[in-house]
Amino acid sequence: MKISIIGVGKLGGALAIALSRKDFEVENLFARNSQNANKIAELIESKPRIRPSEEFKEISSDVILITTQDFEIKNVAEKLKNSLHNQPIVFHTSGSLSSEILRDLKNIGCRVGSIHPLVSISDARLGAERFADAYFCVEGDEEATEVGEQIVEQLGGKSFSITAEYKTLYHAAATAACGHLVALIDVAIEMLTKCGLETENAQKILLPLIKSTVENLETQSTTEALTGTVARADIKTLENHLKTLEKNASKEALEVYLQLAARSVHLAERQGANALNLKKIRGKLLLAKNNLK
């Protein structure tokens, strides 16, 4: 299967490398930054052609992957519509947009869909190794979806589908589990730096704890995996947390703690923690939230 990739950033580069290792022929890399695209091309045995980001003439690929930023996808689709002489299957890799944004291409006979890998890619080379066992959200036309699932299978991943109307909600969930998780850890690091630790050291200290929590989630539900102060319905420790956070932490860090503690109360209830103590904890959290206003 011959593939062209439009947008050679972290994800586009990772897909180019990974697909080339799975017997796909990566024919073209369309990129604004030819230097970056060349670095990716050097890792591909059958070196693809590096082309300017909007030079879409003479594309003969079976599949086109649009891996640009979300706001660029519609513009790319419009330009492809005016340049294509064949009817390839076209996918975009946005997590928040459905295949509906490729309607212009569908109207000229292309089969369209979206493929979004649920994996964090901060570097193209490392990212190419992370598709195996990752889940990919695939949606679109029936034929495009079938091909998308084949691509995912070749990459060693697992595919699932949702209806187009919920694509943005799906992406919000992914953002909460990934980007917001990093932000949460940054809050925890901030708290440790108030204890006198350097930022880098604080991060190293927290990593084993974070990893053990993720490992628990591989075999347990979120209810079962909850540990700590709220899980034990430990009122006194919670009170001490709130006092020291009010004194030493930023208002933002305290607000994050309060919001997540409130969510933890729901999980602790499911675990069967002391109901009376949890009720008192909920009251103390509410009072602390009101004091923040």
RAPEBEL-V179115 format. One record per run of one state. SS is the DSSP state (H for helix, E for strand, C for the rest). FROM is the first residue (numbers start at 1). TO is the last residue. If there is no record, write none. Layout:
ss=(SS:SS)
from=(FROM:FROM)
to=(TO:TO)
This chain:
ss=(C:E:C:H:C:E:C:H:C:E:C:E:C:H:C:E:C:H:C:E:C:H:C:E:C:H:C:E:C:H:C:H:C:H:C:H:C:H:C:H:C:H:C)
from=(1:2:7:10:21:25:32:34:42:49:53:63:67:70:82:89:93:99:107:111:118:124:128:135:141:142:155:158:161:164:178:179:194:199:218:222:226:235:249:251:272:275:293)
to=(1:6:9:20:24:31:33:41:48:52:62:66:69:81:88:92:98:106:110:117:123:127:134:140:141:154:157:160:163:177:178:193:198:217:221:225:234:248:250:271:274:292:293)
